[in-house]
Amino acid sequence: MTTSILSRWPLMRWALTGAAVLASLYAGFLLYAQAEPLFGAMFLVLAVAVGVVFLHPRSATWRFVLPGIAAVLIFVAFPVVYTIWLGFTNYSSFNLLTYDRAIEVLMANKSIDPKTERKFAIAGGPGAYQVWLPEDGLLSEPLALDGQAASANLSPADEPAALLAQKEAVKLRKGLAAIVLTAPDDTELRNTGLRAFAAVAPEYERLGPDAFRRHADGQMLTANHKTGFFTLEDGTTIAPGWRVGIGWDNFKRIFTLEGIRGPMLSIFVWTCIFAFLSMAGTFALGLLLAVILQWPHLRGKAAYRILLILPYAVPSFISILVFRGLFNQNFGEINLILEAMFGLRPDWFTDGTLARIMILAVNLWLGYPYMMLLAMGFLQAVPEDHKKAAALEGASALRVFFTITLPQILPPFVPLLISTFAFNFNNIVLVLLMTRGGPDIPGTAIPAGETDILGSFTYRVAFMDTGTQFGLAGAITFLIFLIVGAMAYANLLAMRRAALRKGARI
């Protein structure tokens, strides 16, 4: 309908398309001005695509496809590619800036000459303030001190009769920070605090494109474009750093440094175990409860269904925080009950094995209602005649379930089990809210815990480490992407082969 309207009123089509193109170009320009050329180029491509598709007469069919393609590229493909690209850089909290911006910050550093530091006082009133330096007997020309940049000369004078109190002078600190006072010997003095003026000079002098000299000791400072840091002659690095491509260095750190490789391998194994046990446990418990609820002689089925579905109705983060309180080692109800009955107070959050058991138990509670609801529907599709025929042949209830019921409901469950495994493979919300990945693994070069899975481990490296190592987190994310992709492809092949074998049997 929208396309027919636009075809009837071409001026409207041109106006709307022009507005969309201009908006995309403006967004790209703003991003480029903010030193984000990659994002700016993305909006430039989007502007060209919108203009060509909606204005060229032969591209009418693409008008229905472009929004979907643009959404996939912007919200799916681009974040994946950008995250992978970060893995080949040194991007971190120490290397956030571009090289030009890092130079600006470096040159903005100022050093105070302590020999020229002088105490001051303020005399006068609004619009005609004067700065008095009692140690030298110098008084400035009248100043507004309104926050605007200004300069004034100092000259010998007698002490003013009325000086402002210190608390009144503090109120003028913004105006004092904007002025420059010139002494009789042509020394320029600037405000360096609430009580003093002094000569302020740049800490570094630029000698070339990548060379600087520090005024304090004359040491040479060189820009190292391999590491993204300024380096002194003795090898000391000076902040700020800047973003540079470092090739495969992050991946080399992952596979060569024992402080990273060891915990990451342990976390990968635990992630697979956690995802599999969560999938198998929720499936088994959900199916068991569904079978029980299908028992014809059970009374109060409706009440049981409501009670068993409650964990699914409550937001998961609330349940997780409630369980975090229940498992509190000192005041949690679970430990209070265990101590009263058996004299035990398990260290749920400080013992690695117990913390993993606790995580699995909470995830089992959160996940079984979903499996139970699915199983209740699938069980309804199993023909009762098959069960009755097996019972007449003398088969027990367990044998009927494992030979007739389970084989018929398992095929539709397989895709759901795979999706459950994939969800728990990246279930970082549970880990971060419940244990924050702890207890920590000792002797690691980066933050890593016993209950960390790959997703939470990457999150901690990127956002909770002291260095917020985005580049290293990007490299780990790339490896996770390869692992999950390989597992998904293997599952796809297995399902395809199973379907072919089933078709051959039919």
C-alpha positions in Angstrom: 0.0 0.0 0.0 2.8 2.4 0.9 4.6 1.7 -2.4 1.4 2.4 -4.4 0.9 5.7 -2.6 4.5 6.7 -3.3 4.1 5.7 -7.0 1.1 7.9 -7.3 2.7 11.0 -5.7 6.3 11.0 -7.0 7.0 14.3 -5.2 6.2 12.7 -1.9 8.6 9.8 -2.8 11.3 12.2 -3.6 10.7 14.2 -0.4 10.7 11.2 1.9 13.7 9.6 0.2 15.6 12.9 0.3 14.9 13.3 4.0 16.1 9.8 4.7 19.2 10.3 2.7 20.0 13.6 4.3 19.4 12.2 7.8 21.8 9.3 7.0 24.4 11.6 5.6 24.1 13.9 8.6 24.5 11.0 11.0 27.5 9.7 9.1 29.1 13.2 9.2 28.6 13.5 13.0 30.1 10.0 13.5 33.1 10.9 11.3 33.5 14.1 13.2 33.6 12.1 16.4 36.5 10.0 15.1 34.3 7.1 14.2 35.0 6.7 10.4 33.7 3.0 10.3 30.3 4.0 11.7 30.3 7.0 9.4 31.0 4.9 6.4 28.1 2.6 7.3 25.6 5.4 7.3 27.1 6.7 4.0 26.5 3.3 2.4 23.0 3.3 3.9 22.3 6.7 2.4 23.4 5.6 -1.1 21.4 2.4 -0.9 18.2 4.2 0.1 18.7 6.8 -2.6 19.3 4.2 -5.4 16.5 1.8 -4.3 13.8 4.3 -3.8 14.6 6.6 -6.7 15.8 4.3 -9.5 12.8 2.9 -11.5 14.3 -0.5 -12.0 14.8 -1.2 -8.3 11.2 -1.3 -7.2 11.4 -4.9 -6.0 14.3 -4.1 -3.7 12.2 -1.6 -1.8 10.6 -4.5 0.1 13.9 -6.3 0.7 16.1 -3.3 1.7 14.7 -2.7 5.2 15.3 -6.4 6.2 18.8 -6.5 4.6 19.7 -3.2 6.3 18.4 -4.4 9.7 20.4 -7.7 9.4 23.6 -5.9 8.3 23.4 -3.1 11.0 22.1 -5.1 14.0 23.6 -8.5 13.3 26.5 -8.6 10.8 28.1 -5.3 11.7 28.3 -5.9 15.5 29.8 -9.4 14.8 32.4 -8.1 12.3 33.2 -5.1 14.6 33.7 -7.3 17.6 35.9 -9.6 15.7 37.9 -6.6 14.4 38.5 -5.5 18.0 40.2 -8.8 18.7 43.0 -7.7 16.3 43.6 -4.3 18.1 44.9 -3.2 21.5 41.6 -1.5 22.4 41.3 -1.1 26.1 40.8 1.5 28.8 44.5 2.5 28.3 44.1 2.7 24.5 40.8 4.4 23.9 41.8 7.4 21.8 43.0 8.0 18.3 46.7 9.0 17.8 45.8 12.6 17.1 43.6 12.8 20.2 46.3 11.2 22.3 48.8 13.9 21.2 46.3 16.6 22.1 45.9 15.1 25.6 49.6 14.8 26.0 50.3 18.4 25.0 47.6 19.6 27.3 49.6 18.3 30.3 51.0 21.3 32.2 53.8 21.5 34.7 54.0 24.1 37.5 57.3 25.9 38.3 57.4 25.7 42.1 59.9 28.6 42.2 57.3 31.0 40.8 54.5 29.9 43.0 53.0 32.9 44.9 50.1 33.2 47.3 47.4 35.7 46.4 44.4 37.6 47.7 41.5 39.4 46.0 40.7 43.1 46.4 37.9 45.2 44.9 34.4 44.3 43.9 32.3 43.1 40.9 33.7 44.3 37.6 36.9 45.7 39.2 38.6 42.9 41.0 42.3 43.1 41.6 44.8 40.2 42.4 47.3 41.0 45.1 50.5 39.1 45.5 51.7 40.0 49.0 55.2 38.3 48.7 56.2 40.5 45.8 54.0 43.5 46.5 52.4 43.3 43.1 48.8 44.3 42.2 47.0 43.5 39.0 44.9 45.8 36.8 41.1 45.6 37.4 39.5 42.4 36.1 35.9 41.3 35.7 36.6 37.7 36.7 33.4 36.6 34.9 34.8 33.4 33.5 36.0 34.9 30.2 39.6 34.7 29.2 41.5 37.9 30.2 45.0 39.1 30.9 46.3 41.9 33.1 49.7 43.3 34.1 51.1 43.3 37.6 52.8 46.3 39.0 54.3 47.3 42.4 51.7 48.8 44.7 50.8 49.1 48.4 48.6 46.5 50.0 44.9 47.3 49.3 43.0 48.4 52.2 40.1 45.9 51.9 40.8 42.3 50.9 38.1 39.7 50.3 37.8 36.8 52.8 39.0 33.5 51.6 35.5 32.1 51.3 34.5 35.0 49.0 37.6 34.4 46.9 36.7 30.8 46.4 33.4 31.8 44.7 35.5 33.5 42.0 37.6 30.4 41.2 36.1 30.0 37.7 37.1 33.6 36.8 40.5 33.2 38.3 41.2 30.1 36.2 40.6 32.0 33.0 43.0 34.9 33.6 46.7 35.4 32.9 48.8 37.8 34.9 52.1 39.2 33.5 54.8 40.1 36.1 57.2 43.0 35.5 59.8 40.5 34.3 57.4 39.3 31.7 56.7 36.0 33.5 53.1 34.8 32.9 51.3 33.5 36.0 48.2 31.4 36.1 45.9 30.3 38.8 47.1 26.9 40.1 44.7 26.4 43.0 42.7 28.2 45.7 45.7 29.9 47.2 48.4 30.4 44.6 49.4 31.7 41.1 52.5 30.3 39.3 54.2 30.0 36.0 52.6 27.1 34.1 54.3 25.6 31.0 53.5 22.5 28.8 55.0 19.4 30.2 56.2 18.2 26.8 57.6 19.9 23.8 56.9 18.4 20.4 60.1 18.0 18.2 58.7 16.0 15.4 55.7 13.9 14.2 56.5 11.1 16.8 59.1 12.8 19.0 58.7 14.8 22.2 60.9 16.1 25.0 59.9 16.4 28.6 60.8 19.8 30.1 61.3 18.4 33.7 64.4 16.3 32.9 64.9 16.6 29.1 64.1 12.9 28.4 63.0 12.1 24.9 59.5 10.6 24.4 58.8 8.6 21.3 55.5 7.3 19.9 55.5 3.5 19.5 52.9 2.6 16.9 53.3 -1.1 17.5 52.1 -1.0 21.1 50.1 2.2 20.9 52.0 4.0 23.8 54.4 6.9 24.2 57.7 5.5 25.5 60.6 7.3 27.4 64.2 6.5 26.8 64.3 4.1 29.8 61.3 2.1 28.4 58.6 3.6 30.7 55.2 4.0 29.0 53.4 7.3 29.3 49.6 7.6 29.1 47.4 8.1 27.2 47.6 5.3 24.7 45.9 5.0 21.3 44.3 2.3 19.3 46.5 0.4 16.9 46.2 -3.0 15.1 48.4 -5.6 16.8 47.6 -8.6 14.5 47.3 -11.9 16.2 48.9 -10.8 19.5 45.7 -11.2 21.5 45.2 -14.7 20.2 48.9 -15.5 21.0 48.3 -14.3 24.6 45.3 -16.6 24.9 47.2 -19.7 23.7 50.6 -19.0 25.1 50.1 -17.4 28.5 49.3 -19.9 31.2 47.5 -17.3 33.2 45.0 -17.0 30.4 45.1 -20.4 28.6 44.6 -22.5 31.7 41.5 -20.8 33.1 40.0 -20.3 29.7 40.3 -24.1 29.0 38.8 -24.9 32.4 36.0 -22.4 31.7 35.3 -23.9 28.3 35.0 -27.4 29.7 32.7 -26.1 32.5 30.6 -24.2 30.0 29.9 -27.3 28.0 29.2 -29.3 31.1 26.9 -26.6 32.5 25.0 -26.2 29.2 24.6 -30.0 28.8 23.5 -30.7 32.4 21.1 -27.7 32.4 19.6 -29.0 29.2 19.4 -32.6 30.3 18.2 -31.8 33.9 15.4 -29.4 32.8 14.3 -31.9 30.2 14.2 -34.8 32.6 12.5 -33.0 35.4 10.0 -31.3 33.1 9.1 -34.5 31.4 8.8 -36.3 34.8 6.4 -33.7 36.2 4.4 -33.7 32.9 4.0 -37.5 33.1 2.9 -37.2 36.7 0.4 -34.6 35.8 -1.0 -36.8 33.1 -1.8 -39.6 35.6 -5.6 -40.0 35.5 -6.0 -40.8 39.2 -4.2 -37.6 40.4 -6.4 -35.1 42.1 -6.0 -31.4 42.1 -4.2 -31.3 38.8 -5.1 -27.7 38.1 -3.6 -26.5 41.4 -0.4 -28.5 40.8 -0.1 -27.1 37.3 -0.4 -23.5 38.6 2.2 -24.1 41.4 4.7 -25.8 39.0 4.4 -23.0 36.4 5.1 -20.2 38.9 8.9 -20.2 38.4 8.2 -19.6 34.7 5.8 -16.7 35.5 8.2 -14.8 37.8 10.9 -12.8 36.1 14.1 -14.8 36.1 16.3 -12.0 37.6 13.9 -11.8 40.6 14.1 -15.5 41.2 17.9 -15.4 40.9 18.3 -12.6 43.5 15.9 -14.5 45.8 18.0 -17.7 45.5 21.1 -15.6 46.1 19.7 -14.6 49.5 18.5 -18.2 50.3 22.0 -19.5 49.7 23.7 -16.9 51.8 26.4 -18.7 53.8 25.7 -16.8 57.0 22.0 -15.8 57.1 20.4 -17.8 54.2 17.5 -20.0 55.0 19.0 -23.0 53.2 22.1 -23.0 55.5 19.9 -22.4 58.6 17.8 -25.5 57.7 20.9 -27.6 56.9 22.6 -26.6 60.2 19.5 -27.3 62.2 18.9 -30.8 60.7 22.5 -32.0 59.9 24.9 -29.5 61.5 26.1 -28.4 58.1 26.9 -24.9 56.8 28.1 -25.3 53.2 30.3 -22.6 51.7 28.1 -22.0 48.6 30.0 -19.0 47.3 33.6 -19.7 48.3 33.8 -23.4 47.4 34.1 -23.9 43.6 32.3 -27.3 43.5 29.5 -26.2 45.7 29.1 -22.9 43.7 28.7 -24.9 40.5 26.1 -27.2 42.1 24.2 -24.2 43.4 24.3 -22.6 39.9 22.9 -25.8 38.3 20.2 -26.2 41.0 19.0 -22.6 40.4 19.1 -23.1 36.6 17.1 -26.3 37.0 14.4 -24.4 38.9 14.3 -21.7 36.3 14.2 -24.1 33.3 12.0 -27.0 34.1 8.6 -25.3 33.7 9.3 -24.6 30.0 10.1 -28.3 29.4 7.1 -29.4 31.4 4.7 -27.3 29.4 6.2 -28.6 26.1 6.1 -32.2 27.4 2.4 -31.9 28.5 1.5 -31.0 24.9 3.7 -33.6 23.3 2.3 -36.4 25.6 -1.2 -35.6 24.4 -0.1 -36.6 20.9 1.0 -40.1 21.8 -1.8 -42.6 20.8 -3.3 -44.4 23.8 -3.9 -47.5 21.7 -0.1 -48.1 21.5 0.2 -48.0 25.3 -2.8 -50.2 25.8 -1.5 -52.8 23.3 1.9 -52.9 25.1 0.2 -53.2 28.5 -1.8 -56.2 27.2 1.4 -57.8 26.1 2.7 -57.5 29.7 5.0 -54.6 29.4 5.6 -52.6 32.6 4.8 -48.9 32.8 8.5 -48.0 32.6 9.0 -50.1 29.5 5.9 -48.6 27.9 7.4 -45.1 28.6 10.9 -45.8 27.2 9.9 -47.9 24.2 6.7 -46.2 23.1 6.2 -42.7 24.7 9.7 -41.4 24.7 10.7 -42.3 21.1 7.5 -40.6 19.8 8.0 -37.3 21.7 11.8 -37.1 21.4 12.0 -36.0 17.7 10.0 -32.8 18.2 12.0 -32.1 21.4 15.4 -32.3 19.6 15.4 -28.8 18.1 14.2 -27.4 21.4 16.9 -29.2 23.3 19.5 -27.8 20.9 18.2 -24.3 21.4 18.2 -24.8 25.2 21.8 -26.0 25.1 22.7 -22.9 23.0 20.9 -20.6 25.4 22.6 -22.0 28.5 25.9 -21.9 26.7 25.6 -18.1 26.9 23.5 -17.7 30.0 25.6 -14.9 31.5 22.6 -13.3 33.4 22.4 -16.3 35.8 26.1 -16.3 36.5 26.6 -12.6 36.9 23.6 -12.2 39.2 24.2 -15.3 41.2 27.9 -15.6 41.8 29.5 -12.9 39.5 31.7 -15.7 38.3 33.2 -16.5 41.7 35.0 -17.9 43.5 38.0 -16.6 41.6 40.5 -19.0 40.1 43.9 -18.2 41.7 47.0 -17.4 39.6 45.2 -16.0 36.6 46.4 -13.0 34.5 42.8 -11.9 33.9 39.6 -12.2 36.0 38.3 -15.7 35.9 36.1 -17.7 38.3 35.0 -21.2 39.0 31.5 -20.6 37.9 32.3 -18.4 34.9 31.1 -19.6 31.5 32.6 -18.2 28.3 30.1 -15.4 28.0 30.5 -14.1 31.6 34.3 -14.6 31.4 34.4 -12.4 28.3 32.1 -9.8 29.9 34.4 -9.6 33.0 37.5 -9.2 30.7 35.8 -6.4 28.8 34.0 -4.5 31.5 35.1 -5.6 35.0 38.9 -6.0 34.6 41.0 -3.1 35.8 42.2 -2.5 32.2 38.8 -3.3 30.5 40.6 -5.2 27.7 38.1 -4.8 24.9 40.6 -6.2 22.3 41.3 -9.4 24.3 37.6 -9.8 24.9 37.0 -9.4 21.1 39.5 -12.2 20.5 37.8 -14.5 23.0 34.5 -13.6 21.4 35.8 -14.6 18.0 36.9 -18.0 19.4 33.5 -18.5 21.0 31.9 -17.6 17.7 34.0 -20.3 16.0 33.2 -22.9 18.7 29.4 -22.2 18.7 29.4 -22.1 14.9 31.1 -25.5 14.7 28.7 -27.0 17.3 25.7 -25.6 15.4 27.0 -27.0 12.1 27.6 -30.4 13.7 24.1 -30.4 15.2 22.7 -29.5 11.7 24.6 -32.4 10.1 23.4 -34.8 12.8 19.8 -33.8 12.3 20.1 -34.0 8.6 21.5 -37.5 8.7 18.9 -38.6 11.2 16.2 -37.3 8.9 17.7 -39.1 5.9 17.9 -42.4 7.9 14.3 -42.0 8.9 13.3 -41.3 5.3 15.1 -44.4 4.2 13.4 -46.5 6.7 10.0 -45.2 5.6 
